[in-house]
Amino acid sequence: MSHLKTAHVTILSNGMAFVDGNTVAIAQLGKKMKSLGAKGDTTIYVAVPADVSQSTIANVTRSLASAGFPKIVFTKPVERSATVSDTSTSSQSATTTTTIPPAKPTKSTKTKTSTAQKPVRSGTL
């Protein structure tokens, strides 16, 4: 089994996680990551839709951190819509929305599980 440098997880609105084509309970995320070859230095990107609660996000962080995965990056899934027209019978259109995880998360969404904070400097530059 090869060592994963990055892994991708999508949190579902029902409180479950989607990993490697399977639905997994959030409490089992650490075990699933290890079974896929993730190590403590693996960065785990977690796509979190807007309708997921803060407590679910906290549970994801707790589950991964307690399993030895401190590098967790939360991202927002990208929603894209397409309009499909069927001109054979009428001029009706249908809109489909698909959630697609972003290719690269921004650094501002990266979280650390430690409670240490960087010192703040005051004064003028």
Secondary structure as a PSIPRED ss2 file (coil, helix, strand):
# PSIPRED VFORMAT (PSIPRED V4.0)

   1 M C   1.000  0.000  0.000
   2 S C   1.000  0.000  0.000
   3 H C   1.000  0.000  0.000
   4 L E   0.000  0.000  1.000
   5 K E   0.000  0.000  1.000
   6 T E   0.000  0.000  1.000
   7 A E   0.000  0.000  1.000
   8 H E   0.000  0.000  1.000
   9 V E   0.000  0.000  1.000
  10 T E   0.000  0.000  1.000
  11 I E   0.000  0.000  1.000
  12 L C   1.000  0.000  0.000
  13 S C   1.000  0.000  0.000
  14 N C   1.000  0.000  0.000
  15 G C   1.000  0.000  0.000
  16 M E   0.000  0.000  1.000
  17 A E   0.000  0.000  1.000
  18 F E   0.000  0.000  1.000
  19 V E   0.000  0.000  1.000
  20 D C   1.000  0.000  0.000
  21 G C   1.000  0.000  0.000
  22 N E   0.000  0.000  1.000
  23 T E   0.000  0.000  1.000
  24 V E   0.000  0.000  1.000
  25 A E   0.000  0.000  1.000
  26 I H   0.000  1.000  0.000
  27 A H   0.000  1.000  0.000
  28 Q H   0.000  1.000  0.000
  29 L H   0.000  1.000  0.000
  30 G H   0.000  1.000  0.000
  31 K H   0.000  1.000  0.000
  32 K H   0.000  1.000  0.000
  33 M H   0.000  1.000  0.000
  34 K H   0.000  1.000  0.000
  35 S H   0.000  1.000  0.000
  36 L C   1.000  0.000  0.000
  37 G C   1.000  0.000  0.000
  38 A E   0.000  0.000  1.000
  39 K E   0.000  0.000  1.000
  40 G E   0.000  0.000  1.000
  41 D E   0.000  0.000  1.000
  42 T E   0.000  0.000  1.000
  43 T E   0.000  0.000  1.000
  44 I E   0.000  0.000  1.000
  45 Y E   0.000  0.000  1.000
  46 V E   0.000  0.000  1.000
  47 A E   0.000  0.000  1.000
  48 V C   1.000  0.000  0.000
  49 P C   1.000  0.000  0.000
  50 A C   1.000  0.000  0.000
  51 D C   1.000  0.000  0.000
  52 V C   1.000  0.000  0.000
  53 S C   1.000  0.000  0.000
  54 Q H   0.000  1.000  0.000
  55 S H   0.000  1.000  0.000
  56 T H   0.000  1.000  0.000
  57 I H   0.000  1.000  0.000
  58 A H   0.000  1.000  0.000
  59 N H   0.000  1.000  0.000
  60 V H   0.000  1.000  0.000
  61 T H   0.000  1.000  0.000
  62 R H   0.000  1.000  0.000
  63 S H   0.000  1.000  0.000
  64 L H   0.000  1.000  0.000
  65 A H   0.000  1.000  0.000
  66 S H   0.000  1.000  0.000
  67 A C   1.000  0.000  0.000
  68 G C   1.000  0.000  0.000
  69 F C   1.000  0.000  0.000
  70 P C   1.000  0.000  0.000
  71 K C   1.000  0.000  0.000
  72 I E   0.000  0.000  1.000
  73 V E   0.000  0.000  1.000
  74 F E   0.000  0.000  1.000
  75 T E   0.000  0.000  1.000
  76 K C   1.000  0.000  0.000
  77 P C   1.000  0.000  0.000
  78 V E   0.000  0.000  1.000
  79 E E   0.000  0.000  1.000
  80 R E   0.000  0.000  1.000
  81 S E   0.000  0.000  1.000
  82 A E   0.000  0.000  1.000
  83 T E   0.000  0.000  1.000
  84 V E   0.000  0.000  1.000
  85 S E   0.000  0.000  1.000
  86 D C   1.000  0.000  0.000
  87 T C   1.000  0.000  0.000
  88 S C   1.000  0.000  0.000
  89 T C   1.000  0.000  0.000
  90 S C   1.000  0.000  0.000
  91 S C   1.000  0.000  0.000
  92 Q C   1.000  0.000  0.000
  93 S E   0.000  0.000  1.000
  94 A E   0.000  0.000  1.000
  95 T E   0.000  0.000  1.000
  96 T E   0.000  0.000  1.000
  97 T E   0.000  0.000  1.000
  98 T E   0.000  0.000  1.000
  99 T E   0.000  0.000  1.000
 100 I E   0.000  0.000  1.000
 101 P C   1.000  0.000  0.000
 102 P C   1.000  0.000  0.000
 103 A C   1.000  0.000  0.000
 104 K C   1.000  0.000  0.000
 105 P C   1.000  0.000  0.000
 106 T C   1.000  0.000  0.000
 107 K H   0.000  1.000  0.000
 108 S H   0.000  1.000  0.000
 109 T H   0.000  1.000  0.000
 110 K E   0.000  0.000  1.000
 111 T E   0.000  0.000  1.000
 112 K C   1.000  0.000  0.000
 113 T C   1.000  0.000  0.000
 114 S C   1.000  0.000  0.000
 115 T C   1.000  0.000  0.000
 116 A C   1.000  0.000  0.000
 117 Q C   1.000  0.000  0.000
 118 K C   1.000  0.000  0.000
 119 P C   1.000  0.000  0.000
 120 V C   1.000  0.000  0.000
 121 R C   1.000  0.000  0.000
 122 S C   1.000  0.000  0.000
 123 G C   1.000  0.000  0.000
 124 T C   1.000  0.000  0.000
 125 L C   1.000  0.000  0.000
